[in-house]
Amino acid sequence: MPIVTIQVTREGHTPGANAVTAEEKKQLIEGASKLLLDVLNKPLDTTFVVIQEVDMDNWGVGGMTVPEYRRHKQAKQS
Protein backbone atom coordinates (compact mmCIF):
# COMPACT_ATOMS: atom_id res chain seq x y z
CA MET A 1 0.00 0.00 0.00
CA PRO A 2 2.09 2.95 -1.21
CA ILE A 3 1.51 6.44 0.11
CA VAL A 4 2.74 9.36 -1.97
CA THR A 5 2.99 12.85 -0.50
CA ILE A 6 3.16 15.78 -2.89
CA GLN A 7 4.07 19.15 -1.42
CA VAL A 8 3.41 22.30 -3.42
CA THR A 9 3.45 25.97 -2.58
CA ARG A 10 0.02 27.45 -1.97
CA GLU A 11 -0.39 29.46 -5.14
CA GLY A 12 -2.17 29.13 -8.41
CA HIS A 13 -1.14 29.43 -12.02
CA THR A 14 -3.42 32.37 -12.74
CA PRO A 15 -3.06 35.90 -11.32
CA GLY A 16 -4.82 36.26 -7.99
CA ALA A 17 -5.18 32.52 -7.39
CA ASN A 18 -3.89 31.33 -4.03
CA ALA A 19 -4.30 27.57 -4.30
CA VAL A 20 -3.91 24.62 -6.59
CA THR A 21 -7.21 23.99 -8.36
CA ALA A 22 -9.31 20.87 -7.84
CA GLU A 23 -8.57 19.86 -11.46
CA GLU A 24 -4.81 20.24 -10.93
CA LYS A 25 -5.03 18.12 -7.76
CA LYS A 26 -7.01 15.50 -9.66
CA GLN A 27 -4.29 15.38 -12.33
CA LEU A 28 -1.54 15.10 -9.70
CA ILE A 29 -3.33 12.21 -8.00
CA GLU A 30 -3.98 10.41 -11.29
CA GLY A 31 -0.41 10.95 -12.49
CA ALA A 32 1.27 9.80 -9.28
CA SER A 33 -0.98 6.76 -9.07
CA LYS A 34 -0.31 5.81 -12.70
CA LEU A 35 3.44 6.22 -12.18
CA LEU A 36 3.41 3.72 -9.31
CA LEU A 37 1.29 1.36 -11.38
CA ASP A 38 3.63 1.60 -14.38
CA VAL A 39 6.93 1.43 -12.48
CA LEU A 40 6.17 -0.76 -9.46
CA ASN A 41 2.98 -2.51 -10.58
CA LYS A 42 1.11 -1.09 -7.57
CA PRO A 43 -2.68 -1.30 -8.00
CA LEU A 44 -4.51 2.01 -8.27
CA ASP A 45 -7.01 1.02 -5.59
CA THR A 46 -4.27 0.59 -2.97
CA THR A 47 -2.25 3.71 -3.78
CA PHE A 48 -2.87 6.75 -1.59
CA VAL A 49 -1.84 10.26 -2.63
CA VAL A 50 -1.74 13.19 -0.21
CA ILE A 51 -1.34 16.74 -1.47
CA GLN A 52 -0.01 19.29 1.01
CA GLU A 53 -0.18 22.96 0.11
CA VAL A 54 2.42 25.03 1.95
CA ASP A 55 2.26 28.81 2.36
CA MET A 56 5.07 30.40 0.37
CA ASP A 57 6.42 32.05 3.54
CA ASN A 58 6.85 28.53 4.97
CA TRP A 59 8.84 27.22 1.99
CA GLY A 60 12.45 28.16 1.46
CA VAL A 61 15.06 27.83 -1.24
CA GLY A 62 18.52 29.35 -1.46
CA GLY A 63 18.34 30.43 2.19
CA MET A 64 15.25 32.56 1.54
CA THR A 65 11.49 32.20 1.58
CA VAL A 66 9.97 31.62 -1.86
CA PRO A 67 8.74 35.24 -2.23
CA GLU A 68 12.19 36.58 -1.24
CA TYR A 69 13.93 34.14 -3.59
CA ARG A 70 11.73 35.13 -6.51
CA ARG A 71 12.27 38.85 -5.87
CA HIS A 72 16.03 38.28 -5.63
CA LYS A 73 16.07 36.19 -8.82
CA GLN A 74 14.00 38.77 -10.70
CA ALA A 75 16.27 41.62 -9.56
CA LYS A 76 19.33 39.73 -10.84
CA GLN A 77 17.67 39.27 -14.25
CA SER A 78 16.84 42.98 -14.56
C-alpha positions in Angstrom: 0.0 0.0 0.0 2.1 2.9 -1.2 1.5 6.4 0.1 2.7 9.4 -2.0 3.0 12.8 -0.5 3.2 15.8 -2.9 4.1 19.1 -1.4 3.4 22.3 -3.4 3.5 26.0 -2.6 0.0 27.4 -2.0 -0.4 29.5 -5.1 -2.2 29.1 -8.4 -1.1 29.4 -12.0 -3.4 32.4 -12.7 -3.1 35.9 -11.3 -4.8 36.3 -8.0 -5.2 32.5 -7.4 -3.9 31.3 -4.0 -4.3 27.6 -4.3 -3.9 24.6 -6.6 -7.2 24.0 -8.4 -9.3 20.9 -7.8 -8.6 19.9 -11.5 -4.8 20.2 -10.9 -5.0 18.1 -7.8 -7.0 15.5 -9.7 -4.3 15.4 -12.3 -1.5 15.1 -9.7 -3.3 12.2 -8.0 -4.0 10.4 -11.3 -0.4 11.0 -12.5 1.3 9.8 -9.3 -1.0 6.8 -9.1 -0.3 5.8 -12.7 3.4 6.2 -12.2 3.4 3.7 -9.3 1.3 1.4 -11.4 3.6 1.6 -14.4 6.9 1.4 -12.5 6.2 -0.8 -9.5 3.0 -2.5 -10.6 1.1 -1.1 -7.6 -2.7 -1.3 -8.0 -4.5 2.0 -8.3 -7.0 1.0 -5.6 -4.3 0.6 -3.0 -2.3 3.7 -3.8 -2.9 6.7 -1.6 -1.8 10.3 -2.6 -1.7 13.2 -0.2 -1.3 16.7 -1.5 0.0 19.3 1.0 -0.2 23.0 0.1 2.4 25.0 1.9 2.3 28.8 2.4 5.1 30.4 0.4 6.4 32.1 3.5 6.9 28.5 5.0 8.8 27.2 2.0 12.4 28.2 1.5 15.1 27.8 -1.2 18.5 29.4 -1.5 18.3 30.4 2.2 15.2 32.6 1.5 11.5 32.2 1.6 10.0 31.6 -1.9 8.7 35.2 -2.2 12.2 36.6 -1.2 13.9 34.1 -3.6 11.7 35.1 -6.5 12.3 38.8 -5.9 16.0 38.3 -5.6 16.1 36.2 -8.8 14.0 38.8 -10.7 16.3 41.6 -9.6 19.3 39.7 -10.8 17.7 39.3 -14.2 16.8 43.0 -14.6 
